[in-house]
Amino acid sequence: MDEDVSRRTIAVSVRASKLTARGLAYVVGAVGRKIRKAHREHQTPHGRQSVKKLMAHGAATNSIELSGDTKAFDRVARKWNVDYAFYKTGPDKYLLFFKAGQADAITACFSEYSRKVLNKSKSRRVPIREQLKQAADQLAKEKPHKRERVKEAVREDR
């Protein structure tokens, strides 16, 4: 028990002419921030990351070619909680690196992504700018209505 307590204690030294409560609070906050930063550095990142960070996990990696929008894949991959990285090989061409242990999750994620991409291309909606141009052309073709201005008779017997 005594060994456990001594292992978890920290020594902090402060040089100050006058140690106030505000100064002590600042020091304790700075120590807390430093401990949290060290803790974050030791954790492995999850989700989208650089290829270098993914390779640093120490697990075997696989890759798939991906062409198209990476943002759409990001949205789907967040649901499946997979670790992956993109490497750009050309314009709109990417290599998708992922952990070999997560191959099943990536397969399911990739199938959902491809389903979304196919549904998006099938919808064939007319862009809003095109709709506005068509509406403007239609209004220009229609003749403007002439308004007849008629003065109302003024009532004289008030």
Secondary structure as a PSIPRED ss2 file (coil, helix, strand):
# PSIPRED VFORMAT (PSIPRED V4.0)

   1 M C   1.000  0.000  0.000
   2 D H   0.000  1.000  0.000
   3 E H   0.000  1.000  0.000
   4 D H   0.000  1.000  0.000
   5 V H   0.000  1.000  0.000
   6 S H   0.000  1.000  0.000
   7 R H   0.000  1.000  0.000
   8 R H   0.000  1.000  0.000
   9 T C   1.000  0.000  0.000
  10 I C   1.000  0.000  0.000
  11 A C   1.000  0.000  0.000
  12 V C   1.000  0.000  0.000
  13 S C   1.000  0.000  0.000
  14 V C   1.000  0.000  0.000
  15 R C   1.000  0.000  0.000
  16 A C   1.000  0.000  0.000
  17 S C   1.000  0.000  0.000
  18 K C   1.000  0.000  0.000
  19 L C   1.000  0.000  0.000
  20 T C   1.000  0.000  0.000
  21 A H   0.000  1.000  0.000
  22 R H   0.000  1.000  0.000
  23 G H   0.000  1.000  0.000
  24 L H   0.000  1.000  0.000
  25 A H   0.000  1.000  0.000
  26 Y H   0.000  1.000  0.000
  27 V H   0.000  1.000  0.000
  28 V H   0.000  1.000  0.000
  29 G H   0.000  1.000  0.000
  30 A H   0.000  1.000  0.000
  31 V H   0.000  1.000  0.000
  32 G H   0.000  1.000  0.000
  33 R H   0.000  1.000  0.000
  34 K H   0.000  1.000  0.000
  35 I H   0.000  1.000  0.000
  36 R H   0.000  1.000  0.000
  37 K H   0.000  1.000  0.000
  38 A H   0.000  1.000  0.000
  39 H H   0.000  1.000  0.000
  40 R H   0.000  1.000  0.000
  41 E H   0.000  1.000  0.000
  42 H H   0.000  1.000  0.000
  43 Q C   1.000  0.000  0.000
  44 T C   1.000  0.000  0.000
  45 P C   1.000  0.000  0.000
  46 H C   1.000  0.000  0.000
  47 G C   1.000  0.000  0.000
  48 R E   0.000  0.000  1.000
  49 Q C   1.000  0.000  0.000
  50 S C   1.000  0.000  0.000
  51 V H   0.000  1.000  0.000
  52 K H   0.000  1.000  0.000
  53 K H   0.000  1.000  0.000
  54 L H   0.000  1.000  0.000
  55 M H   0.000  1.000  0.000
  56 A C   1.000  0.000  0.000
  57 H C   1.000  0.000  0.000
  58 G C   1.000  0.000  0.000
  59 A C   1.000  0.000  0.000
  60 A C   1.000  0.000  0.000
  61 T E   0.000  0.000  1.000
  62 N E   0.000  0.000  1.000
  63 S E   0.000  0.000  1.000
  64 I E   0.000  0.000  1.000
  65 E E   0.000  0.000  1.000
  66 L E   0.000  0.000  1.000
  67 S E   0.000  0.000  1.000
  68 G C   1.000  0.000  0.000
  69 D C   1.000  0.000  0.000
  70 T H   0.000  1.000  0.000
  71 K H   0.000  1.000  0.000
  72 A H   0.000  1.000  0.000
  73 F H   0.000  1.000  0.000
  74 D H   0.000  1.000  0.000
  75 R H   0.000  1.000  0.000
  76 V H   0.000  1.000  0.000
  77 A H   0.000  1.000  0.000
  78 R H   0.000  1.000  0.000
  79 K H   0.000  1.000  0.000
  80 W H   0.000  1.000  0.000
  81 N C   1.000  0.000  0.000
  82 V C   1.000  0.000  0.000
  83 D C   1.000  0.000  0.000
  84 Y E   0.000  0.000  1.000
  85 A E   0.000  0.000  1.000
  86 F E   0.000  0.000  1.000
  87 Y E   0.000  0.000  1.000
  88 K E   0.000  0.000  1.000
  89 T E   0.000  0.000  1.000
  90 G E   0.000  0.000  1.000
  91 P C   1.000  0.000  0.000
  92 D C   1.000  0.000  0.000
  93 K E   0.000  0.000  1.000
  94 Y E   0.000  0.000  1.000
  95 L E   0.000  0.000  1.000
  96 L E   0.000  0.000  1.000
  97 F E   0.000  0.000  1.000
  98 F E   0.000  0.000  1.000
  99 K E   0.000  0.000  1.000
 100 A H   0.000  1.000  0.000
 101 G H   0.000  1.000  0.000
 102 Q H   0.000  1.000  0.000
 103 A H   0.000  1.000  0.000
 104 D H   0.000  1.000  0.000
 105 A H   0.000  1.000  0.000
 106 I H   0.000  1.000  0.000
 107 T H   0.000  1.000  0.000
 108 A H   0.000  1.000  0.000
 109 C H   0.000  1.000  0.000
 110 F H   0.000  1.000  0.000
 111 S H   0.000  1.000  0.000
 112 E H   0.000  1.000  0.000
 113 Y H   0.000  1.000  0.000
 114 S H   0.000  1.000  0.000
 115 R H   0.000  1.000  0.000
 116 K H   0.000  1.000  0.000
 117 V H   0.000  1.000  0.000
 118 L H   0.000  1.000  0.000
 119 N H   0.000  1.000  0.000
 120 K H   0.000  1.000  0.000
 121 S H   0.000  1.000  0.000
 122 K H   0.000  1.000  0.000
 123 S H   0.000  1.000  0.000
 124 R C   1.000  0.000  0.000
 125 R C   1.000  0.000  0.000
 126 V C   1.000  0.000  0.000
 127 P C   1.000  0.000  0.000
 128 I H   0.000  1.000  0.000
 129 R H   0.000  1.000  0.000
 130 E H   0.000  1.000  0.000
 131 Q H   0.000  1.000  0.000
 132 L H   0.000  1.000  0.000
 133 K H   0.000  1.000  0.000
 134 Q H   0.000  1.000  0.000
 135 A H   0.000  1.000  0.000
 136 A H   0.000  1.000  0.000
 137 D H   0.000  1.000  0.000
 138 Q H   0.000  1.000  0.000
 139 L H   0.000  1.000  0.000
 140 A H   0.000  1.000  0.000
 141 K H   0.000  1.000  0.000
 142 E C   1.000  0.000  0.000
 143 K C   1.000  0.000  0.000
 144 P C   1.000  0.000  0.000
 145 H C   1.000  0.000  0.000
 146 K C   1.000  0.000  0.000
 147 R C   1.000  0.000  0.000
 148 E C   1.000  0.000  0.000
 149 R C   1.000  0.000  0.000
 150 V C   1.000  0.000  0.000
 151 K C   1.000  0.000  0.000
 152 E C   1.000  0.000  0.000
 153 A C   1.000  0.000  0.000
 154 V C   1.000  0.000  0.000
 155 R C   1.000  0.000  0.000
 156 E C   1.000  0.000  0.000
 157 D C   1.000  0.000  0.000
 158 R C   1.000  0.000  0.000
